[in-house]
Amino acid sequence: MRFNAKTVLLMRGTGDVHACHQLMEFDRTLLETIGGELIVLSSQAQGDAKDCEIAIRLQNNPPRE
């Protein structure tokens, strides 16, 4: 499942993708405990992006084309 997170984050446009990765660690860990996986496909920290694109899937399940 893919979705766009439109909440304005403080790191928007900073180029600090590592900070975004750290911020999502709680969410990744939470999903792992129930057998899921969270993948950040694009971040607001990148360039002039206005939202984040996120994918959630079952662990060890290849993405659908």
C-alpha positions in Angstrom: 0.0 0.0 0.0 1.3 3.4 -0.9 0.3 6.8 0.4 1.4 10.4 0.6 2.0 12.0 3.9 1.1 15.7 3.5 1.8 16.9 7.1 4.3 19.7 6.9 7.6 18.6 8.6 10.3 20.8 10.0 12.9 19.3 7.8 11.0 20.1 4.6 13.5 21.3 2.0 16.6 21.0 4.2 18.2 18.1 2.2 18.6 16.2 5.5 17.2 12.8 4.4 19.0 11.1 7.3 16.9 13.1 9.8 13.8 11.9 8.0 15.1 8.3 8.2 15.7 8.7 12.0 12.2 10.2 12.5 10.5 7.2 10.9 12.4 4.7 13.0 9.6 4.4 15.5 7.1 3.7 12.8 9.3 1.1 11.1 9.8 -0.7 14.5 6.1 -0.6 15.2 5.2 -2.2 11.9 8.0 -4.8 12.2 6.4 -6.0 15.5 3.2 -6.8 13.6 4.9 -8.3 10.5 5.0 -5.2 8.4 7.6 -3.1 6.7 7.6 0.7 6.1 9.6 2.1 3.2 10.1 5.9 2.7 10.0 6.3 -1.1 10.5 10.0 -1.1 11.0 12.6 1.6 10.0 16.2 2.2 13.6 16.8 3.0 14.5 16.2 -0.6 14.5 19.4 -2.7 11.2 21.1 -3.0 9.0 18.1 -2.2 5.7 19.0 -0.6 4.9 15.6 0.8 6.5 12.2 1.7 5.6 9.1 -0.3 5.5 6.0 1.9 4.9 2.3 1.2 3.7 -0.3 3.7 3.8 -4.0 3.0 4.2 -7.4 4.7 7.8 -8.2 5.5 9.6 -10.3 2.9 6.8 -9.6 0.4 8.0 -8.3 -3.0 6.4 -5.0 -4.2 3.5 -5.3 -6.7 4.1 -4.0 -10.2 
